[in-house]
Amino acid sequence: MNKDMNRKVVILGGGESGVGAALLASQKGYDVFVTERSSLKNEYRNELLQASIAFEEGDHSMDKILQADEIIKSPGIPESSSVMQFIRNKKMTVLSEVEFAFRYKGESTIIAITGSNGKTTTTALMFHICQSAGLDCAVTGNIGHSFARQIAEKPAAVYVLEVSSFQLDDIFHFRPDIAILTNITADHLDRYDNIFENYIASKFRITANQLATDSFIYCYDDPVTMKFLNQFNIQSKQLPISMKKELPNGAFIKDGDMYVRTGQDYTTMSVFDFALKGKHNQYNTMAACVAATTLDIRKEKIREAVQSFQNLDHRMEYVSTVRGIEFINDSKATNVNSTWYALESMTKPTVLILGGVDKGNDYTLIEDLIKEKVKAIICLGKDNRKIHEAFGNKISTIVNTASAGEAVFAAFHFANKGDVVLLSPACASFDLFKNYEDRGQQFKQAVKDL
């Protein structure tokens, strides 16, 4: 008899993560109940109905939650919410969807990628390399389907998994064979009592269960990572990446060439062959190449994949050139550090579209780049006071707009032939848009409408 049969699981949140966990739990014989405080999307409601999984929407029934043997929490639900405070007071077992899915991953290999910036690009590139090498692989987590859904519907031999700090907060046994930590900068501090160290500890949880046979890839040039590295008991093989130092293991770039070594052999490649441009993307490419080498993927396959990779939507995505003005969609830049990377790669005078829901942003990080490269700032958000306070005496032109169409029209007005209009908001999108994809799509449509 299935040992999980009739064990009661309550799933908090009915989005992709929650419904994926519900489908897997139901498949494995659990008694499943999904509770969603707002309303479910039609597609998710229909999936739960089709699978005969019990659910509620519009509220959380505390009596049903109390009956659970385990609670699977969707990453979007903060600890400060009343339902989580109730659950914690009752000392109930809470785990993340990736922790639950990990139970059923079988003999598959997991490459897990986290970090404040670059994790989505690195995940997509890693998946592209694995696919190009002919591996039976899937990209999951914050890209594509949830990890649990992927295991339930289409198991793979290799999972390339993007994980957030929120997903790592509730793991117990989750163990990636290869862990990548791209970097750590202040982000989501509102979820960590505004204590940076709490967020840092959350990111390092990716290594918590790793063994000596596993690998940990991290950025040697990232000051926060290096400052805290030795405060965690990391058992896995460390493979750092750098542009500043020649390293005996991992990867480094010197004189325009990347050198990768995970064992005895070196792999070399010119950075001019990288499909991804910009210094930040050289770090992302190094991390993926080290992971691919660890998987014993042939050098030729890695080189081909790095050359043929196409960047993601909403991440430094070229949209169009209108009357000599270039438009770039970097809507996925939801924190100041991401915007720093975008500005750092600009080589032309830039009109910057900035703003949205502020997550405790420190705009001093981009002050110098704004002064050096930006000729006008177009604010796109309901409350732009903080942007005006940060840059009001640094730049002559700052205007407020309340829609993507207004922002594009204003940016077009202030830009000249040879300039770039860059949407890189440094903020979340929920004040005016459904999510960063919606913001990016509306931006692209507005450019087409010019």
Summary of the structure (lengths in Angstrom):
residues: 450
radius of gyration: 22.5
end to end distance: 63.9
largest distance: 71.8
contacts: 1592
relative contact order: 0.09
helix: 38%
strand: 22%
